[in-house]
Amino acid sequence: MRLPISEHLWERHEQHVLHVFQLALLRLKKEKHLPKDEPTLNEQLYVHARHVYCCLPNDQKPMSFVKRNSEIPPRRIEEVGERWTKKKPDFQWELINTQETNPEKIIKEYVIECKRLAEKTSSGWDFIKEYVVSGIIRFVSKEHRYGIGAESGAMIGYVQNLVPLEVLKHINLTIRKSKEYKISEITFNKIKGLAGIGRGDHILKRKEVIPSTFHLRHIWVELMN
């Protein structure tokens, strides 16, 4: 298989990674007895991703396979031992660019973080707020640095018995109210041909994480229990 030229590798990698996850989410959505908790949903999604990956033709597969709950690898000696390198995103899909001569750029990780989007619990746990503060913000904060060195990454939202448009409205309201982080709101579009899967795009400006302009993709699946 002939590899695309270096500057197009990441774009191709992202397209293939998102395609695998979108198909895996469709498989997850069709299950009859779904768990509610995020860790188990992530485990099942991982298994579905394995099946999808094996069934795809080689020219539609990412060039590696996804890792679960793995630490963020340092790129420079100065980063070894930093606290953020011990953080563990839900999924990381590695791209190795054999044409790259800069050792800091030869490997990049496509980071995917997953969150439940459900009604607030009786104890006050707000899933929609957590999607922002423990999800989106991890891609811009120096404490987590998700997607460091990469141009884009993604978040998966498990929408559980809620109306997606209402969820989006409340998430954007949470973003507008944030005093610590000034980030843009999410714009959302329905993905044609994939029933029950929505796709949003989000441009983040990062002051303390490189690259400073980051494209965060949002992929939501409606799960009815």
KAPEDA-V887609 format. One line per field, one symbol per residue. ss: DSSP state (~ for helix, > for strand, _ for the rest). Layout:
BEGIN
ss = ???
END
This chain:
BEGIN
ss = _____~~~~~~~~~~~~~~~~~~~~~~~~________~~~~~~~~~~~~~~~~~~__~~~______>>__>_____~~~___~~~~_>__>>>>>>__________>>>>>>>>>>>_________~~~~~~~__~~~~____________>>>>>>>>>___~~~~~~~~~~~~~~_________>>>>______>>>>>>>>>_______>>>>>>>>>>>__
END
